Structures are given as C-alpha cells and as structure tokens.
Amino acid sequence: MRAGGGVNHRMGLFDVALVKDNHIDACGSVARAVAAARVHLGPNAPIIAEIRSPDEIEPALGAGATRLYLTT
C-alpha cells in the first residue's frame, strides 16, 4: 500500500467505526445504523458509512457519519 502511494483509512477497529451493509440491513436504514453507532461511540468518534447509492448520502451524513464509501 505504502509503496504504491496509498494510505490506510484506518489501522484497526479501535480508531474508526465502519458501518457496513450488514449493519445497515440489520438496522433497516443507513441513518439508523449510523445513529446507533453514534450513540454508542459518542459525539466525536469518526464513523465511516458504506453507502450503496447517492440517495444514502444525506441520511448517512445527517445521522453523524464523518466519511462515506460508495459501494456497488
């Protein structure tokens, strides 16, 4: 990764929460999944949300995601 000029988006589960598709499915929406993570992690924790469509951008950010990954 480093040799190619890339950087890690996180080092492990301890530094950034990652809300994935299975979490979103279990909670019913990206907004609910991110909001649940925010409740447990507090107001300042970084949260990455995997979104599946541009329609999920606003709900994810509104619920407190700090970064987004668009997946297909």
LUMKEDO-509629 format. One line per 3 residues: number of its first residue (from 1); their letters; for each residue x, y, z of N, C-alpha, C. Coordinates in Angstrom, 3 decimals. Each point is the difference from the previous one (the first is absolute). Layout:
N
NUM> a> X,Y,Z,X,Y,Z,X,Y,Z; ...
This chain:
72
1> mra> 0.827,-1.174,0.000,-0.827,1.174,0.000,0.876,1.244,0.000; 0.912,0.063,0.937,0.866,1.175,0.114,0.873,0.188,-1.239; 0.520,-1.104,-0.514,0.872,0.075,-1.175,-0.741,0.572,-1.208
4> ggg> -1.305,-0.232,-0.049,-0.797,0.512,-1.104,-0.526,1.404,0.235; 0.309,0.578,1.176,-0.433,1.365,0.291,-1.318,0.103,0.732; -0.593,-1.128,0.366,-1.277,0.027,0.720,0.188,0.130,1.501
7> vnh> -1.073,0.310,0.673,-0.004,0.071,1.464,-1.205,-0.772,0.522; 0.138,-0.558,1.171,-1.100,-0.722,0.630,-1.073,0.977,0.449; -1.264,-0.390,-0.152,-1.083,0.831,0.504,-0.194,-0.205,1.499
10> rmg> 0.519,-1.093,0.514,0.007,-0.268,1.440,1.029,-1.086,0.274; 0.452,-0.074,1.229,0.986,-1.008,0.363,-0.658,-1.250,0.591; -1.182,0.158,0.590,-0.683,-1.136,0.595,-1.370,0.410,0.502
13> lfd> -0.672,-0.917,0.666,-1.330,0.271,0.528,0.000,1.029,1.125; 1.155,0.307,0.526,0.099,0.904,1.144,-0.012,1.473,-0.372; 0.240,0.365,-1.244,0.145,1.419,-0.300,-1.118,0.614,-0.840
16> val> -0.731,-0.785,-0.756,-1.107,0.502,-0.810,-1.059,-1.093,-0.092; -1.255,0.368,0.217,-1.091,-0.962,-0.179,-0.360,-0.068,-1.477; -0.294,-1.176,-0.474,-0.388,-0.203,-1.385,-1.377,-0.637,-0.019
19> vkd> -1.005,0.743,-0.464,-1.367,-0.489,-0.123,-0.132,-0.609,-1.388; -0.150,-1.330,-0.038,-0.027,-0.723,-1.270,-1.418,-0.385,-0.385; -0.125,-0.588,-1.172,-1.314,-0.356,-0.530,-0.788,-0.921,0.920
22> nhi> 0.660,-0.935,0.662,-0.728,-0.901,0.897,-0.550,0.746,1.220; 0.708,1.024,0.473,-0.514,0.821,1.098,-1.214,0.799,-0.461; 0.100,0.556,-1.207,-1.099,0.785,-0.568,-1.233,-0.876,-0.184
25> dac> 0.189,-1.201,-0.518,-1.116,-0.924,-0.178,-0.634,-0.381,1.339; 0.818,-0.247,1.002,-0.519,-0.381,1.320,-0.778,1.133,0.658; 0.422,1.237,-0.224,-0.659,1.156,0.606,-1.163,0.527,-0.833
28> gsv> -0.045,-0.333,-1.275,-1.086,0.437,-0.851,0.309,1.189,-0.879; 1.038,0.752,0.322,0.402,1.131,-0.842,1.396,0.450,0.405; 0.648,0.718,-0.901,1.331,0.526,0.310,-0.081,1.014,1.133
31> ara> -1.054,0.801,0.011,-0.140,1.005,1.063,-0.121,-0.659,1.368; -0.793,-1.052,0.106,-0.149,-0.701,1.285,1.301,-0.659,0.432; 0.716,-0.594,-0.946,1.254,-0.670,0.336,1.050,0.997,0.480
34> vaa> 0.121,1.128,-0.692,0.968,1.019,0.405,-0.407,0.614,1.334; -1.282,0.276,0.178,-0.471,0.578,1.258,0.277,-0.941,1.175; -0.181,-1.299,-0.208,0.287,-0.972,1.062,1.482,0.009,0.350
37> arv> 0.849,0.052,-1.014,1.444,0.073,0.254,0.347,1.285,0.735; -0.603,1.105,-0.389,0.275,1.291,0.628,-0.383,-0.025,1.481; -1.139,-0.609,0.337,-0.431,-0.102,1.398,1.033,-0.749,0.827
40> hlg> 0.504,-1.092,-0.545,0.949,-0.829,0.743,1.405,0.585,0.054; 0.390,0.748,-1.017,1.381,0.482,-0.094,0.192,1.428,0.488; -1.074,0.757,0.106,0.111,1.381,0.444,0.075,0.969,-1.164
43> pna> -0.042,1.282,0.312,-0.143,1.026,-1.033,1.243,0.255,-0.853; 1.161,-0.396,0.446,1.232,0.348,-0.718,0.669,-1.153,-0.726; -0.545,-1.194,0.117,0.627,-1.163,-0.631,-0.181,0.038,-1.513
46> pii> 1.045,-0.307,-0.753,-0.159,-0.076,-1.450,-0.794,-1.242,-0.393; -0.942,0.179,-0.917,-0.829,-1.101,-0.479,-0.009,0.037,-1.531; 0.409,-1.108,-0.591,-0.067,-0.169,-1.450,-1.254,-0.822,-0.304
49> aei> -0.794,0.456,-0.940,-1.181,-0.756,-0.419,0.166,-0.437,-1.447; -0.216,-1.278,-0.246,-0.044,-0.500,-1.368,-1.396,0.273,-0.531; -0.082,0.776,-1.050,-1.304,0.266,-0.593,-0.078,-0.682,-1.347
52> rsp> -1.230,-0.340,-0.389,-0.199,-0.752,-1.237,-0.530,0.847,-1.145; -0.452,1.206,0.317,-0.501,0.888,-1.054,0.147,1.443,0.452; 0.004,0.927,-0.919,0.074,1.412,0.373,-1.170,0.446,0.886
55> dei> -1.121,-0.717,-0.064,-1.152,0.335,0.846,0.302,-0.165,1.487; 1.029,-0.765,0.333,0.343,-0.226,1.403,0.990,1.027,0.547; 0.467,0.914,-0.835,0.994,0.983,0.452,-0.552,0.871,1.121
58> epa> -1.090,0.684,-0.258,-0.564,0.920,0.999,-0.429,-0.705,1.286; -0.701,-1.144,-0.074,-0.355,-0.690,1.248,1.218,-0.425,0.820; 1.055,-0.467,-0.672,1.203,-0.434,0.718,0.695,1.186,0.672
61> lga> 0.161,1.084,-0.743,0.653,1.180,0.574,-0.859,0.629,1.089; -1.300,0.030,-0.210,-0.912,0.564,0.991,-0.010,-0.769,1.307; 0.258,-1.301,-0.078,0.029,-0.834,1.207,1.343,0.048,0.703
64> gat> 1.009,0.608,-0.632,1.288,0.163,0.670,1.190,-0.694,-0.609; -0.141,-0.543,-1.208,1.172,-0.595,-0.660,0.999,1.108,-0.322; 1.277,-0.295,0.173,1.046,0.985,-0.292,0.661,-0.241,-1.350
67> rly> -0.137,-1.225,-0.524,0.516,-0.348,-1.320,-0.946,-0.990,-0.642; 0.001,-0.043,-1.313,-0.861,-0.921,-0.728,0.815,-0.784,-1.010; -0.389,-1.280,-0.188,0.530,-0.820,-1.075,-1.185,-0.403,-0.855
70> ltt> 0.071,0.272,-1.282,-1.052,-0.434,-0.906,0.383,-1.357,-0.549; -0.861,-0.991,0.245,0.252,-1.354,-0.483,-1.013,-0.337,-1.070; 0.264,-1.060,-0.722,-0.934,-0.404,-1.041,-0.646,-1.315,0.335
